[in-house]
């Protein structure tokens, strides 16, 4: 995972109404369309830890992940695309 930054823009993705078989691909597709410095806010009705593990396996240095305080029955996570800084 990359260092955490403040995202320039946030897109909300509520997967509570999405078919469970399509959730991860929907999140990855949305993430792929983000520009560097943008983030998506994932809103889920369950712990998204399996998704974190998938991100870590597929994009080990290409994202950052920050849990947010949500309602008791919701999980909220910011998943961001880091800005690449050239030396």
Phi, psi and omega in degrees: 000150181268169179296146181285138176225170174275121184291145178286329180210148181232131176250127181273129178236106179262109184268005181299333182255004182267142177306130183306329180286346183251355188298307185296317180294325178296317180294315180295321178296317179295316179299319182298331180276352179289145172275156175306135182095349177266165179216161170245146175256112179273127176244122187224154177269006178212166181299122182274020183303321176300327177292320176301316179297323179292318176299315182297325180285321186270328184225061189306326180242015188251017180202164166230157189223128180221119175289145179236155177285124177235186175297162184301330183261009180231147171254132178235128183223136170266129176239116187243155175260117184294154173274128179277127178253121179273141179285000000 
